[in-house]
Amino acid sequence: LSVASGSSTASSVFESAKLAKELGFASAQSGILVLANTVLGGSGLLAMPSALAKSGYALGMLFMVFFAFCSAFGCHLLQCSARRIGQAPCSFYSVSNAVAPRWTWLIDSAVMVKCFGVATSYLIIVGDLAPPALVFFGFRQFHRWEVILIGFAVAGSLACCRNLSGLKFTAAGSLLIVTWTVVLIILFVIQPSKTFQPCGHQELPCGDAEVKAV
């Protein structure tokens, strides 16, 4: 009973701190959209087919379930730590400063390097895919550095939003694109007509591509 009471008190203190600073009150729908976009709309979606092709469906699905559990448990520990500290806004810095003040710099550095790597991977994908896509839609041929700079400006602006509600529209658009991509893949697999032949009128493999037995 005392543990439950202490947890409830810590939660109320944290919610009061957020309310006082008008932070952390994005709607549940916004949170779902942003989290789904993070899971489904990232660079991991592009790497997943290659990973499953090398590990096999059984081992690949086992790894996915295991790492999903680890990620969910990590998020659970983060929100428990935030509520126990009772500060708002709560960050990796405030949590680490309360738990291990001497090693705050190390934790901040790890988070910084991780986020820098993720952001860089997204900008690489933008630089690879955006120029031909823009040409297809009738725009001029952009240089790779130009679209990377545009992507950085857009992402940097969105990163200044006060809460997750500011990202709900971009997240919804990203999920629609992911859904459309899945539909296209299914159509190319079942090939209801010659329109969905990936090589046009050629036989697989397309062009000079090599096919290896698995």
N, C-alpha and C positions, 0 to 999 in steps of 0.2 A: 504493500500500500504506500509506503514511504517513497519507494522508487517511482511509482506511478505519479505520486503527488509532486515529487521533484521535477519529473519530466514535464508535467503540466505547467508548473510554475515557470520553468525555463522557456517553454514554448510561448507562454503569455508575455513574458518579458521581451522576447525576440519580436513578437508580433507588435507589441506596443512601441518598440524602438523603430520598426519599419513604418508604422502608422505616423509616428511623430515627424519622420523625414519624408513621408509620402513616397516610399520606395517599395518595390517588390510586390505590386498588386496587379500584375498582368492577369488577364483572364485565363481560365483553364484551357479554353480553345486555342489561345495564342501559345501557351506553353506546349500543347500537344503538337501544333503545327511546326513550331521551331525545333522541338526534339525529333519529330519525324523527319524533318528536313535534314537535321544533323546526321541521323542514322542512315537515311535512304539517299539523300541528295549529295553526298560527299564523294570525294575521290575513291573511297572504299568501294562504292558501287561499280566503278570501272575496273578495280583490281579483283573483285570477287570472282568473276568468271575464270580468270587465269589461275587464281588460287584453288578453286574447285577442280579445275582441269588437271592440276598437278597432284592434289591430295586425294581426289576421289570424292564422291558424294557423301559416303558414310563418314569418313574422317573429317571432311570439310564441315559437314553439319555439326559434328561433335565439337569441333573447335569453335564454331559460331555460337553454339549454346553455352559453352564454357566461358568464352570471352564476354558474351552478353551478360552472363551472371556476374562476372567480375566487375564489369562496368556498372551494372545496376547496384551492386553492393557498395562500390566506391561512391556513387551518388548518394546512397542512403547514409553512409558515414559522413559525407560532407554536410548534408542537411542536419544531421544530428549534432555535429560539431558547431554549426552556425547557431542552432537553437540554444545549445548549452552556453555558448559565449554571450549571446544576447546583445550583440552590437549590430548596428545597421549604419551604412551598408557593410555587410560581412564579405570578406574576401579571403583568398588564400593567405594573404599577409596577416590579417587579423587572427585567423585560426592558428597559423604557425607561430605567431608572436605570443599567443596564449599558451601553447603547448611546449614549444621549444624555441625560446627567444634567441638563443645563441646561433641557431641554425636557420633563422628566417631568410637570410641572404641565399642560402643554398636552395631552399624550397622555391623562392621567388625566381631564382635563376633557372631551375628546372622547368617551371611553368612557362617562363619567357621563351626558352629554347623550343619547347614543345609547340607553343602557339606560333612561333616564328616559322617552324617547319611546316605546320599545317597551312598557314597563310601562303607560304611560298609554293606549296604543292597546288593550291587553288589557282594562283597566278600563272603557274606553268601551264595548267590545263586551259585557262583563258587564252594565253598566248598561242597555244597549239590549235585550238578549235574556233576561236572567234573570227580570225581573218577570212577563212573560206566560207563560214556561215554568213558573214556580212556581205560578201560578194554574191552569194546565192540570193540574198534578199535585195539585191540591186544597189548596194553601196559600193564605194570605190575600194580598191585594194589597200587595206591598212597594213602598216608594218607591225611586226610582232611587238615591238617595244611600245607602240602607240596603244594597242588594245590592253596590254599589261598595265600601262599608266592609267587608262580609263577605268579598268577593273579595280585598281588600287584606290582611285579617287572615290568610286562608288562604295566599295566596301569600307573604306575609312570613314565616310560620311555616316553609313548605317551603324558603324561601331559606336558612334556618339549618342545613340538613342538611350534614354533614361531607363527603359525596361523592355521586356521582350515583346510588348504589344507593337512596338515600332517595326518589328520584323515579320509580323504575321502575314502581310501581303506578299513580300518577297518569298517567304517560306511556302505559302500557298501556291504561288506561281512555279516554284521549283518542284513541288510535289506533283503538279499537273504535268510538267515536262517529264518527270520520272515515270508517271503513269502512262503517258503517251509513248515513251520509249519502250516500256514493257509490252504495250499493245502492238507496236511495230515488230518487236522481236517475235512475238507469238505468231503474227501474220507471216513473217518470213519463214518461220519453222513449218507451219501447216501449208503455206503456199496455196491459198484458195484460187489464185489466178497467176498468169505469167508476169503480171505487174510486180509481184512480190518475189521474183527470182533475183537474188542478190547479185548475180553475175550477168544480168540481162539475158541475152540469148546464148551465152557461153555455158559450158559445163563447168562444174566445180573441179579443181580449184580455179579461182578467178585469176586471169593473167598468168604471171610467173610464180604465183604463190606455191609453196611447198606444203604437202600434206604428210604428216607423220602418223604412223599407227600408234594408238594408245593402248 
